[in-house]
Amino acid sequence: MRRFNNIATLVKTKRIQHPECYSQLELANLLGYKCEKLIAHIEEAECDVPLEVMPKLSKVLNIDPDDFIEAVLKDHEESLDNFFSTTFQERIIYM
């Protein structure tokens, strides 16, 4: 199962700490969405930030692109670690 905890924390923290302290709906509207579901899903670590949204989200929330890259890579690493540890444990059980 993919993990999105690092990107979720980054986006939520930056949104809340932003001088405008955007609501999820306000942020979604700034990104061109009509409802806040995408932002809610991102902040609840249920999904990743779509690549096409990252540049605009980075600009709106003043997120350094390197911080985005770091969060995405950490999430990817955690997802892979989880996948391989689970997969290998299942293989051992069935052997």
Secondary structure, 3 states (H helix, E strand, C coil): CCCCHHHHHHHHHHHHHCCCCCCHHHHHHHCCCCCCHHHHHHHCCCCCCCCCCHHHHHHHHCCCHHHHHHHHHHHHHHHHHHHHHHHHHHHHHHC
